Amino acid sequence: MFQQGGIDTKLYDTLGVNKSATTSEIKKAYRKLAMKYHPDKQSSKTDSEKKKAEDRFKEISQAYDILGDEKKKKSYDQFGMNGIGPGGDTGPQFNMGGMGGMPDIFNNFFGGGMRQQQKRVRVGKSRTMNVFVTLSEIYREVGKIIEITRYAKCDDCNGRGGKTKNRCELCEGKGSILKIQQLAPGFVQQSQQTCHKCNGSGSIIKKEDQCNSCQGKAKVSTTKKLKINLTRKTRDGEQVKLENYSDYDPNVDKQGDFIFVLRMKDDTFYKVNGNNLFCNLSIKLDEALCGIEREFTLPCGTKRRFKIDEVIHPNEIYSIVGEGLKDHHNRYGDIEIEFKIVFPSKIDKERKIYLQKLLNRFNPNRPKVDSSLDIVSPIKMNYDRNTSQEQYDESLYNDPLFETMEGAPQCAQQ
């Protein structure tokens, strides 16, 4: 009554290999195609080309997921895609002569009232790793080389851990056990716990059947170098995800992801503000009044020079357009320079007279002062910015204009 369909070779065609290809040949073909159609390789392509490459990459990954697993490959060779169940599980699903398989029979008889139960997909744990980058690396758009150590699937046993697996007797293959705890006389608590004997896998590999390379763990420790391509759009906290690249777990249906979090180190000169770069530059008083010509260095190490002929006031900001970072619309930001003017600490009497004569031309309407008025001495206050309280210089109290208030009569209230 049940008949097997024709030989399905679509997955072999997807990887461009023959049905007689070895596991090593299949893996080699997959790597070559994955490198060509990987989304990170399509940055210069159009949106339509990117979409086609993405679809092609998914087809390649699905084909390798099945053909790279001996059990799945055997089931596929025998039953085609009907032998690959939900979540990638193997197990023949018989062709009912165009009726769509066993679940469709129930749908036809009962009007779709009975639905096929989908197996819950078990997903492995993802890993997160901080990658520290500098503003210079982002500005130069370099490839950041990092080295990671992870557990990869053992190739010698194809991630199985050994030749044969036996059902765990403690949990009876369920992967979990029921624990009953007595809280008080007549009161008990039940809880499901992962089986400690098989670590939740439901099966055990005898020592004599264990793989020599991984000692039955189905995974081996590997160290690999990767390159993360930085651009001027890269920002602190940005994440780069490698799907299904976390530590290999033989007991899940889908492997977790490896997530790299980019952390930007503080730059000694520039601060990042959106796609603008901000910096402070100290100049002398004569430069602020008479003009300035200076060299400055971009984050990439390239030097530039600028010239300003006008008067620069304290804390004024000038922008150098188009020399900043990029936003996600490919628009360049600016470099903003805030000028801090350094005034001389002292000026001798002769220079004061000269400066007064020189600057009187620019301030002819200086207010006149009545010389008969009493003179008072202003005190320079030093503020502690942490406490926001004035700090007084003790020497100021020796000024004859001040006298101690201790024991002195207080002013009467009016």
Secondary structure as GFF3:
##gff-version 3
##sequence-region A 1 414
A	DSSP	alpha_helix	10	15	.	.	.	ID=ss1
A	DSSP	alpha_helix	23	37	.	.	.	ID=ss2
A	DSSP	three_ten_helix	39	41	.	.	.	ID=ss3
A	DSSP	alpha_helix	47	67	.	.	.	ID=ss4
A	DSSP	alpha_helix	70	79	.	.	.	ID=ss5
A	DSSP	three_ten_helix	80	83	.	.	.	ID=ss6
A	DSSP	three_ten_helix	86	88	.	.	.	ID=ss7
A	DSSP	alpha_helix	102	110	.	.	.	ID=ss8
A	DSSP	beta_strand	127	133	.	.	.	ID=ss9
A	DSSP	alpha_helix	135	140	.	.	.	ID=ss10
A	DSSP	beta_strand	143	153	.	.	.	ID=ss11
A	DSSP	beta_strand	166	167	.	.	.	ID=ss12
A	DSSP	beta_strand	176	184	.	.	.	ID=ss13
A	DSSP	beta_strand	187	194	.	.	.	ID=ss14
A	DSSP	beta_strand	203	204	.	.	.	ID=ss15
A	DSSP	three_ten_helix	207	209	.	.	.	ID=ss16
A	DSSP	beta_strand	219	229	.	.	.	ID=ss17
A	DSSP	beta_strand	239	242	.	.	.	ID=ss18
A	DSSP	beta_strand	258	264	.	.	.	ID=ss19
A	DSSP	beta_strand	271	273	.	.	.	ID=ss20
A	DSSP	beta_strand	276	284	.	.	.	ID=ss21
A	DSSP	alpha_helix	285	290	.	.	.	ID=ss22
A	DSSP	beta_strand	292	297	.	.	.	ID=ss23
A	DSSP	beta_strand	303	308	.	.	.	ID=ss24
A	DSSP	beta_strand	317	320	.	.	.	ID=ss25
A	DSSP	beta_strand	335	342	.	.	.	ID=ss26
A	DSSP	alpha_helix	349	359	.	.	.	ID=ss27
A	DSSP	three_ten_helix	360	362	.	.	.	ID=ss28
A	DSSP	beta_strand	382	384	.	.	.	ID=ss29
A	DSSP	beta_strand	389	391	.	.	.	ID=ss30
A	DSSP	three_ten_helix	394	398	.	.	.	ID=ss31
###
